[in-house]
């Protein structure tokens, strides 16, 4: 598949996922390119040829079951065959959403609070998303080469579900540690229960007491 065609294939889903999870579409697209080899490494059922739509090589059982394939791996200098079971989805949108939910782990909170795609790429690498020491550089190079930041721009008719001030407030609270789960950023319009308000108030009180 030509690069432009692959990018257009996943860009819409990446932009849709941003509205729910606030991960830069450019980062999602760059990871999909890198992890799937421009779509060439998406696992397929060896019998039926059915695509798993799994762009990120996530193992396990997905909404559409799983796909088991045999791959070659090098162990102690020897090439061995290994069977791996990957999640299967009904669409690329499901794959991208599942990947975004994976990044909601506290380990990756700096990816969600990053102010630029470059910062998000570095945060992914520092959090240990990949063992490749050049992982962040590769993502940034893809973003620059294919101008993927263009997909981070939203026209007035397709805004984020939250006003900028509310999203900035949520990210600041996350950075300050008052809220520890990045998943909270997808619930900015939900009413907070009393216990949660009290927990935040106590956290603020504790921080004031710790101040010199």
Secondary structure, 3 states (H helix, E strand, C coil): CCHHHHHHHHHHHHHHHHHHHCCCHHHHHHHHHHHHCCCCCCCECCCCCCECCCCCCCECCECCEEEEEEEEEEECCEEEEEEEEEECCCCHHHHHHHHHHHCCCHHHHHHHHCCCHHHHHHHHHHCCCCCCCCHHHHHHHHHHHCCHHHHHCCCHHHCCCCCHHHHHHHHHHHHHCCCCCHHHHHHCCCCCCHHHHHHHHHHHHHHHHHCC
